[in-house]
Each structure stands twice: as C-alpha cells, then as structure tokens.
Amino acid sequence: MSNDRHCFECYGYDIIIDDELKPWLIEVNASPSMTATTTNDRILKYNLFENILSVVLPPSGIPDARWKKTPNANALGDFETLIDEDSVLKEGLSNA
C-alpha cells in the first residue's frame, strides 16, 4: 500500500464477546463491507461515516496537510490520536 497523506483507510474489526464479556479479535478486514443488513447495522455504519468525515473534512475547513496533520480535538470526536504527526514533525525539525 502506498503512503499518501491525501487518503485514508477504514479497517473492519470482527470481535466476538464471550459469556464472561471478554472480547476476542477474530479478524481485521482491510476492505470492510459498508452494506447495511439490519437497522442497527445501518445506524452503526452511518455514525462511522459521520465520524470519519468529521476527521477528514472538519467543520473548521479543509486542513493544510503541508503543515498541520493532526485534526483538532473537536474534529476527532470519539476517535483517539495514536500518532501525533505534528509532534513528530516538530521533533524532526528541531533535531535537524
């Protein structure tokens, strides 16, 4: 897969929860199905798209990918930042 900051990927995680409420990861899908089969499935996928779009196209406008790569906290909604590219970039520039 190419590393292109103008794109994003959505992964699907299949998880089963046992009778003791312990989650078990079954598989990770690089191309999850976005077809809804039930009402709850449709609601879940609608909310997923809404959250993804709030990060990719935040209400404050399209971010300048050349300088600021991490959306602000409001745009992230329920998502969590795993790697803060802005901090990594600043560290790289200060060490140069």
N, C-alpha and C positions, 0 to 999 in steps of 0.2 A: 504494500500500500504506500502511496506517496504521502509525504508530509506536506500538506498545503494548508496554510492558515486561513484560506478563503473557504474552507469546507469544514464540515463536522460529521461525526458518525454517531449513530444511536445503536447501542447494543441491547439485546434482549437477554435477560437472565431468567432461566427456568429454575424455580425454587419450590421445593415441597416442604411442608411443615408437618412433623410427626405428632403423635398424640401427646407428647410432652412439650409441645410448642417449640421444638428445636428445628431451626431451618437447615435444609440440606440443598446445596447447589447441585443441580442436575446437569445443566449445560449453559454455555454462553453462546448466543447467536449473533453473528456479525451482521446479518440482514433479517431482523425480526419481522414477522408478519404484522402489518398495520391494518389488516382486515378485522373488523369487529364481528364477533359471533354472538354476543349477548349484550344486553343493555349495560350491565356493569363493565364489560369489556370496552364498549363504546365510550363510556364515561371516562374510564381509566386512560384510554388512548387519546381522547380529546384533551384531557388535562396534561398528558405527556407532551403533546404537540404545543399546547399553550405555554408550558414551562420552557420547552426548548426554544420556541420563538422569542420568548422574553429575554433569553440569554443571547441569542444570535442577533436579534433586532430589538434592543432595549428601547423603552419609551423615550429615553433621552436622545435618541437618534443613533444612526449607524456609527459605531466606534471607529476611530482611526487605527487600523491594525498595524500601522508602522510604529506607533508609539505606545499606546495603551492596549494591552492584550486581554487583561482581566476585567470582566464587567463589574460594575459596582454591586454592592450587596443587595440593593432592591431588585436589580435585574436578575440576580441569581435565584431569587425566590427560595424554593426548597432544595436547590442544588448546593453542593459543597465544593469549594475550590480544593482540588488535590495538589495542583502545582501552580503556584503564583508566578506566571511568566514575567510579570513586571519586575518582581523582586530578583529573579534570576538574571534578567537583562541588566538591572542596575548593578548587581554584584559583578557581572562580567565587564561592564564599562568601568567600574571603579578599580578593578584589578588590572585593567589594560594600561 
